[in-house]
Amino acid sequence: DPMHRNAVLLANDAMEAYNEPIPNNIPPEKRLPLVQAKLERFMSHFGDKIQILDLKSGGAVIKDRKTFITRYSCVFRESGSKLKGSVNKRFYFDAPGKRATYCLDFEVHDSLVTATPGTPPDGKLGVRDPRTEHLAVLYEEKGGKITRMWLRPDSEKLGLDPTAGDSVLVRTDAYKAFAAKIAECKGGAAGEFIFHNYHDTPSV
């Protein structure tokens, strides 16, 4: 179905909204409507029951849409114009008909600002310094929306290694753990994938 928005299209569109720069040096009354508009564009790609889960423990990092909105309004408000998410490598697991599709991205987030650990996600009790975060993220698409995301720190920085293609990655613990999660969700094998290494693309 050419109209079907699979996990790849949704992850791309969500990242495009995430990367819209919001200047830091304008007054709050001008900035907050920009944050709100960016948040609405970003959220339009996620389902009503969106959750972010920790791959290893299975625990909810973000348990529901309300918390999700709170977290990202803080990220967009506090990170400002330098916030940038990049995808370095991607595995796409397609599915026929209306079945769920999955997209596993190795991402880098630059100038990310979030609430101080152990405080509310809105950042009202303080925020961390801007940081760079290396993540592997599995996106699940159902019914044309992202319904769940699983996170694992890319502590090995596999995403940054231009020589690590799919033949290298499929042997890593990170990939095996994600493939097991996809298989569990599908009730069978993870299945065939399409791999893209964005390091192959010369940057202009």
Backbone torsions as a table, in degrees:
resi	resn	phi	psi	omega
1	ASP	NA	111.1	-177.0
2	PRO	-65.2	-20.5	179.6
3	MET	-83.2	-12.6	-174.7
4	HIS	-72.2	125.7	179.2
5	ARG	-91.4	100.9	-177.5
6	ASN	-81.1	-178.8	-175.0
7	ALA	-59.5	-36.5	-178.7
8	VAL	-66.5	-49.2	-178.5
9	LEU	-61.6	-40.6	179.9
10	LEU	-67.6	-44.6	179.7
11	ALA	-62.8	-39.4	178.0
12	ASN	-63.2	-47.6	-177.0
13	ASP	-66.9	-38.2	178.2
14	ALA	-64.3	-41.8	-179.7
15	MET	-67.8	-34.9	177.9
16	GLU	-62.8	-43.1	177.4
17	ALA	-66.2	-42.2	179.6
18	TYR	-56.9	-36.2	-174.5
19	ASN	-89.1	1.4	176.9
20	GLU	-65.6	120.2	-175.0
21	PRO	-73.6	138.7	174.1
22	ILE	-118.2	117.7	-176.2
23	PRO	-63.0	143.6	179.7
24	ASN	-85.1	-22.2	-167.2
25	ASN	-98.6	31.4	175.3
26	ILE	-119.0	154.9	-176.4
27	PRO	-62.8	150.8	-176.6
28	PRO	-53.2	-36.9	-176.7
29	GLU	-66.6	-21.5	174.9
30	LYS	-91.2	-32.1	-173.7
31	ARG	-76.7	-41.8	-173.8
32	LEU	-62.5	-39.4	174.7
33	PRO	-62.7	-32.5	177.0
34	LEU	-67.4	-41.8	177.6
35	VAL	-60.9	-44.4	-178.6
36	GLN	-62.4	-44.6	-178.8
37	ALA	-65.7	-40.9	178.1
38	LYS	-63.6	-43.4	-179.6
39	LEU	-61.3	-41.8	-179.8
40	GLU	-65.5	-40.6	177.5
41	ARG	-63.9	-43.0	179.8
42	PHE	-63.0	-48.5	-174.1
43	MET	-68.7	-20.7	-176.9
44	SER	-64.5	-14.2	-178.3
45	HIS	-93.9	-1.3	-174.6
46	PHE	-115.1	146.0	-179.4
47	GLY	-73.6	168.5	-178.4
48	ASP	-66.2	-25.1	-176.3
49	LYS	-109.4	27.9	-177.0
50	ILE	-54.1	136.7	174.2
51	GLN	-136.1	148.2	169.5
52	ILE	-111.5	124.2	-174.4
53	LEU	-118.0	147.7	174.6
54	ASP	-81.2	123.8	-174.1
55	LEU	-60.2	-42.4	-173.0
56	LYS	-69.8	-50.7	-174.4
57	SER	-89.5	-22.5	-174.0
58	GLY	81.0	-4.7	-178.7
59	GLY	-72.0	154.2	-179.7
60	ALA	-80.3	122.8	171.8
61	VAL	-80.4	-43.1	175.2
62	ILE	-128.5	115.9	-167.0
63	LYS	-86.1	-22.5	-176.9
64	ASP	-156.6	175.3	-175.0
65	ARG	-62.6	-36.7	-178.8
66	LYS	-61.8	-47.0	179.3
67	THR	-66.0	-36.7	178.6
68	PHE	-59.5	-47.8	179.2
69	ILE	-62.2	-44.0	-179.2
70	THR	-60.1	-44.9	-178.7
71	ARG	-63.0	-49.0	-173.7
72	TYR	-75.9	-24.2	174.0
73	SER	-67.6	-35.1	174.9
74	CYS	-66.0	-47.3	179.8
75	VAL	-56.9	-48.7	-175.8
76	PHE	-70.0	-37.5	-178.7
77	ARG	-69.7	-43.0	-170.8
78	GLU	-91.4	-27.3	-175.3
79	SER	-78.8	-29.1	175.4
80	GLY	69.1	-148.9	-167.5
81	SER	-77.6	-17.4	-174.6
82	LYS	-89.3	-8.4	-179.7
83	LEU	-58.7	126.4	179.0
84	LYS	-149.1	126.9	173.6
85	GLY	-106.2	133.2	178.9
86	SER	-127.3	143.3	175.5
87	VAL	-105.6	122.1	-179.0
88	ASN	-97.3	-31.7	179.4
89	LYS	-145.7	149.7	-176.7
90	ARG	-146.3	135.6	168.5
91	PHE	-111.9	128.3	177.5
92	TYR	-116.3	127.5	179.1
93	PHE	-110.7	104.0	-177.4
94	ASP	-80.7	170.0	176.9
95	ALA	-154.0	145.1	-179.2
96	PRO	-75.5	158.5	173.0
97	GLY	62.0	-134.7	-175.8
98	LYS	-101.1	14.6	-178.1
99	ARG	-72.2	157.1	-176.3
100	ALA	-62.8	142.5	172.4
101	THR	-110.7	155.3	-176.0
102	TYR	-132.3	144.7	179.9
103	CYS	-136.5	121.5	179.3
104	LEU	-107.1	113.9	-176.6
105	ASP	-112.9	138.7	170.0
106	PHE	-99.0	111.6	-168.3
107	GLU	-117.2	154.9	168.6
108	VAL	-125.1	132.1	177.2
109	HIS	-115.3	118.8	-179.9
110	ASP	-101.8	144.5	177.9
111	SER	56.7	39.3	179.3
112	LEU	-81.2	127.3	176.0
113	VAL	-119.6	126.2	177.2
114	THR	-132.1	171.6	-179.9
115	ALA	-61.5	151.4	174.4
116	THR	-57.1	133.0	179.9
117	PRO	-52.3	138.4	178.4
118	GLY	84.1	1.3	176.3
119	THR	-115.2	166.7	-179.0
120	PRO	-56.8	147.1	-174.3
121	PRO	-68.7	-7.8	-179.8
122	ASP	-78.9	-8.3	176.3
123	GLY	79.1	7.7	-177.2
124	LYS	-67.3	-24.7	179.3
125	LEU	-101.0	21.3	176.1
126	GLY	116.4	153.8	-179.1
127	VAL	-129.2	159.5	176.5
128	ARG	-78.9	162.6	173.6
129	ASP	-66.9	154.9	176.7
130	PRO	-56.9	139.0	-177.4
131	ARG	-141.5	165.5	172.7
132	THR	-104.7	130.1	-178.4
133	GLU	-122.6	132.3	177.6
134	HIS	-105.1	120.3	-173.9
135	LEU	-134.1	148.9	163.4
136	ALA	-108.2	129.0	-174.1
137	VAL	-129.5	127.7	175.2
138	LEU	-103.3	122.6	178.4
139	TYR	-103.1	133.0	173.7
140	GLU	-108.9	129.2	176.3
141	GLU	-111.1	130.0	170.7
142	LYS	-137.5	132.9	176.5
143	GLY	61.5	29.8	176.0
144	GLY	77.8	18.5	175.3
145	LYS	-137.2	154.5	172.1
146	ILE	-77.6	123.0	-174.6
147	THR	-104.4	-32.2	177.1
148	ARG	-146.4	151.5	173.8
149	MET	-132.5	135.7	174.3
150	TRP	-112.9	136.2	-177.7
151	LEU	-116.0	145.3	169.7
152	ARG	-144.0	131.9	177.2
153	PRO	-60.4	136.8	174.3
154	ASP	-87.9	66.8	-173.9
155	SER	-67.7	-24.1	177.4
156	GLU	-81.4	-6.2	-177.4
157	LYS	53.9	42.8	178.1
158	LEU	-62.1	-34.5	-179.8
159	GLY	-61.5	-30.9	-175.6
160	LEU	-82.7	-16.6	-174.1
161	ASP	-82.3	107.3	-175.3
162	PRO	-64.4	-21.6	-177.1
163	THR	-86.5	-11.9	-177.0
164	ALA	-83.1	94.2	175.9
165	GLY	-87.3	-170.4	-176.3
166	ASP	-64.1	-33.1	-178.4
167	SER	-65.5	-30.8	176.1
168	VAL	-78.3	-47.1	-173.3
169	LEU	-64.4	-37.8	-176.4
170	VAL	-64.9	-15.9	178.6
171	ARG	-90.9	-3.7	-176.8
172	THR	-84.8	154.9	177.0
173	ASP	-60.5	-37.0	-178.5
174	ALA	-59.8	-53.2	-178.0
175	TYR	-61.6	-44.6	-177.0
176	LYS	-60.1	-38.9	-179.8
177	ALA	-66.5	-41.0	178.3
178	PHE	-68.6	-42.0	179.8
179	ALA	-61.3	-37.2	177.9
180	ALA	-64.8	-38.1	179.1
181	LYS	-66.5	-42.3	178.7
182	ILE	-63.2	-44.3	179.6
183	ALA	-59.9	-42.0	179.2
184	GLU	-62.6	-43.2	-178.9
185	CYS	-68.8	-35.7	-178.7
186	LYS	-82.2	-16.1	-176.0
187	GLY	70.1	37.9	-179.4
188	GLY	179.2	-153.5	179.2
189	ALA	-74.9	157.3	176.5
190	ALA	-63.4	-32.8	175.0
191	GLY	88.4	-173.9	-178.4
192	GLU	-67.8	152.1	175.8
193	PHE	-132.5	161.3	169.9
194	ILE	-109.8	127.5	-177.0
195	PHE	-109.6	140.6	173.8
196	HIS	-133.7	127.9	176.1
197	ASN	-107.1	107.6	-174.0
198	TYR	-73.7	-9.0	174.5
199	HIS	-67.9	-21.6	-179.9
200	ASP	-69.5	-19.8	-174.4
201	THR	-87.5	118.9	179.1
202	PRO	-66.2	135.5	179.7
203	SER	-88.2	133.7	-174.0
204	VAL	-88.0	NA	NA
